[in-house]
Amino acid sequence: MKQSYRDILREIAYDNYGYVTVTGATDAGVPAVELPKLAARGGLEHTGYRLYRVTDIPPTDHDQFAEATLRAGADSHLRGETVLALLGLADVNPRKITVGTTHRVRRAMPSYINLVRASVDTKVTHYQGIPAQRVAEALIECRGQVPASRLRDAAIRARAEGLLTSAEWRQVRKELSV
């Protein structure tokens, strides 16, 4: 039995916090013209440029982080305090989700997204399935924005949770004077 477009989109969405990009859909064999049609019939919501959300997938605490990176494009990733918030490493609650990208983004972003230019040398990994700056770099980037005691505690916790390699731990300790 052939799978319906809606079923294909639902499978993609389960792996992406409920979101489907047009590129992801077309890569899976769903023609781009079908997404607006499915959205008009319900069950799929247009949330941004080339971005849709399957409405019957339960929301999680990480949805907004995933949406922010998907809105910004292919090479985008979470940065700084946002990485710490995603991982629950420090007592931070950034007002905006900081997303870094190496390319220019021309589409309008919601007010809760702070888009910044990122260096092409930024080491990007995935935490909770969301592209993000490595924890070591995020901790160092937060100097001056987050109290030093919180950053030290976050570094110790990150090391205990295996989020910092030995080399990164040494670098962070040196930079933060842990």
C-alpha positions in Angstrom: 0.0 0.0 0.0 1.3 3.4 -1.0 1.9 5.9 1.8 0.0 9.2 1.6 1.7 12.5 1.5 0.3 13.3 4.9 1.8 10.1 6.4 5.2 10.9 4.9 5.1 14.4 6.3 4.1 13.1 9.7 7.1 10.8 9.7 9.5 13.7 8.9 7.8 15.8 11.6 8.3 13.3 14.3 12.0 13.6 13.9 11.9 17.4 13.8 9.7 18.5 16.8 6.7 18.6 14.6 8.2 20.7 11.8 8.6 20.0 8.1 10.5 22.1 5.6 9.6 22.2 1.9 13.1 20.9 1.2 12.7 18.0 3.6 9.3 17.2 2.1 10.5 17.2 -1.5 13.5 15.1 -0.6 11.0 12.5 0.8 9.0 12.6 -2.4 6.2 15.0 -1.5 5.9 17.7 -4.2 6.2 21.3 -2.8 2.8 22.2 -4.2 1.1 19.7 -2.0 2.1 21.4 1.3 -0.2 24.4 0.9 -3.0 22.1 -0.2 -2.6 19.9 2.9 -2.4 23.0 5.1 -5.7 24.3 3.6 -7.3 21.0 4.5 -6.1 21.1 8.1 -3.6 19.1 10.2 -0.7 21.1 8.7 0.0 24.7 9.7 2.2 27.1 7.7 4.5 28.7 10.3 7.1 30.5 8.2 8.8 30.7 4.8 9.0 27.2 3.5 8.2 25.8 7.0 5.2 23.9 8.2 4.1 22.2 11.5 2.1 19.0 11.8 -0.5 20.1 14.3 -1.3 16.7 15.9 2.3 16.1 17.1 2.4 17.0 20.8 4.5 20.1 21.6 7.7 19.8 23.7 10.0 22.2 25.5 12.4 22.2 22.6 10.0 23.1 19.7 10.8 26.8 19.7 14.6 26.1 19.5 14.0 23.7 16.5 11.7 26.2 14.8 14.2 29.0 15.2 17.0 27.1 13.4 14.6 25.8 10.7 13.4 29.4 10.0 17.0 30.6 9.6 18.0 28.0 7.1 20.3 25.1 6.4 23.5 26.2 8.1 21.9 27.8 11.2 22.6 26.7 14.8 21.9 27.8 18.3 24.5 30.0 20.1 25.6 31.2 23.5 23.0 31.4 26.2 20.5 29.6 24.0 22.7 26.5 24.0 22.9 26.6 27.8 19.1 27.1 28.0 18.5 24.1 25.7 20.6 21.8 27.8 19.5 23.3 31.1 23.1 23.9 32.1 22.8 27.3 33.7 20.0 29.3 35.3 19.4 31.3 32.1 16.2 32.3 30.4 17.2 34.3 27.3 14.6 36.7 26.1 15.5 35.8 22.5 16.7 32.6 20.9 20.1 33.4 19.4 20.7 31.7 16.1 23.9 31.9 14.2 24.3 31.5 10.4 27.1 32.1 7.9 24.8 33.3 5.2 22.5 36.3 4.8 18.9 35.7 5.7 16.5 38.0 3.9 13.2 36.7 5.2 11.7 38.4 8.3 12.2 36.6 11.6 9.8 36.6 14.5 10.8 39.0 17.4 11.8 36.1 19.6 14.7 35.2 17.3 18.0 37.0 17.4 19.9 36.2 14.2 23.7 36.7 14.3 26.4 36.3 11.8 28.5 33.2 12.7 32.1 32.4 11.6 32.5 29.6 9.1 34.9 28.1 11.7 32.2 27.6 14.3 32.1 23.9 15.3 28.5 22.8 15.1 27.1 19.7 16.7 23.6 18.5 17.5 22.0 18.5 21.0 18.5 17.0 21.3 18.6 16.8 17.5 19.0 20.5 17.1 22.1 22.1 15.5 24.0 24.1 18.1 27.4 25.6 18.9 29.5 23.3 21.0 29.0 23.8 24.7 32.6 24.8 25.3 32.3 27.7 22.8 28.9 28.7 24.1 30.2 28.9 27.7 33.1 31.1 26.6 30.9 33.3 24.5 28.6 33.9 27.5 31.3 35.7 29.5 30.0 39.1 30.4 26.4 38.1 29.7 26.0 35.5 32.4 27.4 35.8 35.9 30.8 34.1 36.3 29.5 31.8 39.1 26.7 30.5 36.9 29.1 29.9 34.1 31.5 28.0 36.3 28.6 25.9 37.7 27.4 25.2 34.1 30.9 24.2 33.0 31.2 21.8 36.0 27.8 20.3 35.2 28.5 20.1 31.4 31.7 18.1 32.3 29.9 15.8 34.6 27.2 15.1 31.9 29.9 14.4 29.3 29.3 17.4 27.2 32.9 18.6 27.4 35.9 16.7 26.2 39.1 16.8 28.3 40.6 19.3 26.0 37.5 21.5 26.0 37.3 21.2 29.8 40.9 22.5 30.1 40.1 25.3 27.7 36.9 26.3 29.5 38.6 26.2 32.9 41.4 28.4 31.7 39.0 30.9 30.1 36.5 31.0 33.0 39.1 30.5 35.8 37.2 27.5 37.1 
